[in-house]
Amino acid sequence: MSEPDSSPSPSPLDRLRQLGGLGPLAIASVTLPLIGTTLLLYNASAIGEWLRGQGSAGVGIYVGGFAVTAGLALLPTYLQAVIGGFVFGFLPVGTLAALAGFLGGAIIGYVVARAVGGDRGMRLIEQDKRWRAVYDSLAGRGWLRLLGIVTLLRVPPNSPFAITNLVLAAARVPFAIYVAGTLVGMAPRTAAAVWVGSTVKDLSDPDQPRWLLVGGIATIVIVVLIIGRIAQQAIAKVTSTEPVPEPPPG
């Protein structure tokens, strides 16, 4: 009779070592945006006014800064989109600029993850049942289904931008499908964040009518959450690997 396996399960530190360069990258993708939120909130008004003072060059500076800081997981993406609405308005410049920043950040994240992670990206996927199910649904699928899954992963407001970049890169999603799915999936929540920013007259003014800002945010959040819920249900459906239980005998 064989002895039961008494070897200890790998510790979080051991798992981190197994990921190689992807380990620190994954940690940074989670922690740095949280730190950046505080810094950006404190300086949002000054940054916005500075961008306005740059004239037409401000759009390019905003898009480039957004792309780099989002792609390297240095700053939160939502607040950057809000600043875009505050500085450039809702349509067309603010929304297009924020989308360009998101897309640039996604491309940078994809390139960095592929360069740093190599084959270790699969270990990151295997440590999470949900991402493993997503990977299984991506493997060997047609381009249209693949595009749909990538798009759905980008829609929910609680879908972490940087970690999603890592997983999709590790799953070796074709670059063109990655870009197209990111652009389409990120559009609703990006437009929502930009609209919220466009309703704010002064990010640092405590006397502005708060009911307008709070009401606008609440409305947008409800709409985006509904869209995100629909997307999550669709993801669960296409990534389900559990067999459907047979009905009990009559």
N, C-alpha and C positions, 0 to 999 in steps of 0.2 A: 504494500500500500504506500503510495507516494506521500511524502510530507507536504503539508500545505505551504504555499509560498509565504514566507515570513519576512521577505525583504520589504523595507519601509518604502512607502510611496514617495516619489520625488517631491522635495520641498519647493515652495515658490521660487527660491533662489536658484535651485537646480534647473527648474523649468526656464527661468530667465536666461541662464547660461546656455541652455540648449538652443535658444532662439538666436544666439550670436548677436550680430548687429541689429537685428530686428527688435531685440528685447528693450534696449534703451529707447529705440525709436517708438515702440508701442507705449512705454511709460510716458515719454515726452508728449505723445499725441493725446494723452488723457490729462496730464497735470498742467502742462504749460498754458493751454487755453484758460484754465481756471485762474491761474495767476494773472494772465493777461487781461482777464475780465476786469479785475480791480484797477489795473493800471489804465486801461482804456476808458473805463467809466470816469475816472478822475480827470483825465485829460481830453475827453471827447470834444468838449466845446472848443478848447484851444486848437485842437487838430482840425476841426471843421472850419473854424475861421481862417486858419492858416491856408488850408486848401482853397478856400474861396479867394484868398488874396493872390493865388498863383495864376488866376485867369484861366485861359484854355488849357494851359499845361497842367492844371490841377487834376484834370480827368486822368491823364496818363500817369501822373504820380500816384493817384489813388488806386488805379487798377494795378499798377506794378507793386505797390506796397501791399495791397490786399492779397495779390497772388503769392508773394514771397512769404508773408507772415501766416497765411492760411496753409500753404503747401508745406511749410516747415513746422506747423502746429504751434506757432508762437502767440497768436492772438485769436480770440473767438470770432467766428465768421458772422454771426448774427449782428453783433454790435457794429462790425465794419459795414454791413449792409445798411444798418440804420443810419450810420454817419453818411453813407452815400446819398440816402434820401434827404437828409438834413442839408447837405451841401449842394446837391445838383437837382433836387426835386424828384418827383415820382417818375414821370414819363417825359421824354424817352431816355434822357441821359442817365438819371440815377439808376434805373433798373438795368439798363444795358451795361453800365459801368460795373455795377455789383455782380452781374452775371459773368462779365468778362473776368473779374477778380476771382470769383468762385472757380471758373473754368481753368484759369491759370494756376490757381492753387491746387486743383485736382491733378493737373498735368505734372506739376512739380512733385506732388506727393507720390504719384505713380512712378515717375522716373527714379526718385530717391529710394522708394521701397524696392523696386526691381534691382537697383544697383547695390543696395546694402543687404537685402534679405537673401537673394539667391533662392535655393531650394528650402531654406529654413522657414519661408513663409507658410509652408504647409503645416508646420508645427503650431504656428499661431492659430491657424484655422482649426486644427484637430483639438485644441484646448477648449473650444466653445461649440456646444451642440448646434446652436442656431447657425453659426457660420459654416459648420461642417455640412449641415443640410443645404445651405445656400450653395456651397461648393459642389456638392453632389448634383444639384439641379443645374449648375452651370456646365459641368463636364459633358462634352460630347453633344451639346445641343445646337440647334440651328441658330443662325445669327439673329433671326427675328425674336425667337424666344429669349435668347441671351440679352438682347437689347431691352426687352420688356422687363426682365428681372433686374437688370442694372438700374433702369429707370425707377422701378418700384422701390428699390433700396434707397434711392436718393430722396424720395418724396417725404417720408415721415419726418416731422420736426425734431424727433428725438434720435434720429439716425446720426451717430457721431461722424463728422466729416472726415477727420484725419484717420480714424481707425477703419472706416469704410474704404478709404483710399488704399490703405495697407492690405486689406483682405482682398480687394478686387485685383490689385497688382500681384499678390501672392497666388491668386487663382489663375493668373495669366489670361485675364480677359483681354481680347484683342483691343489694341489702342483706340481704333476708330469707334468701336462699340462703346468702350469706356467713356470716351469724350461725348458721344451723342447721347448716351443714357444719362450721363451726369448733367448735361445742359438741359435736357427736357425735364428730368426729375427735380432738379434744383429750382426751376423757374417759379413754381407757385410760392414756395416759402421765401424765396429771395424777393419777389415782388411784394409780398406781404411785409417783410422787414423794411424794405425801402419806403413803402407807403407810410408806415409808422413814423419813420424818420422825417418824411416830408411834411408831416403835420406839426412838427416841433419847431417853434420859432427861435428858441434859445435853449440849448441843452443845459445851461448852467443857471437859468433864470427860475428861481423858486416861485415867482408870482404869476407865471403863465397858467392859463386854465387847465388844471390837471384833469378835469372830467373829460375833456376832449381827447387828451392823450390816452388816458386809462380806458375810456370807452372804445377808442379806435383799436388799441392793442387787444382788448378783450374780444372784439368782433373778429379781428384777423386771426387771433389764436384759435377761436372756436372753429372757424372755417378751415384753417390749416390742420387742426387736430382731426377734423372729420375726414379730410382728404387723406391724412396720414393713417387713420384707422382703416380706411378702405384699402390703402396700399399694404398695410401690415397683414390684413386678412388675405389679400391676394398672394403675398409672399409666402404666408403659411400654407396656402393651398398648393402652390407650385413647388414648394420645397418639402412637402410632406413625404416622408419615407415609411410611415407606419402603415401596415395593412389595414384595410377596412374590416372591422369585426363582422363575422357572419351572424345573421339573426338567429335567435334561439329557436330550437325546433318547436313546431306548433303542436 
